[in-house]
């Protein structure tokens, strides 16, 4: 598909570009492995699965908690390394 797809973001993008460069899309499609990096998110221990740019110029993260549940968290709420 080469059409322009719009969503809740304030920008337009092509589906092909998102498939190729978005770390979350690549992870969910099985193209990239999880980072599996121990982090602290919202003050709790977690495992960082995906780290990528956010539309506002910051970052966002997909983390897995100790109970196995997962959340997307703003990058400013994740302590790495």
Secondary structure, DSSP 8 states (H G I E B T S, - for coil): --SEE--SSSS-EEHHHHHHH-HHHHHHTTSS----EEEEETTEEEEEEEEEE-TTSSEEEEEEETTS-EEEEEGGGEEE-
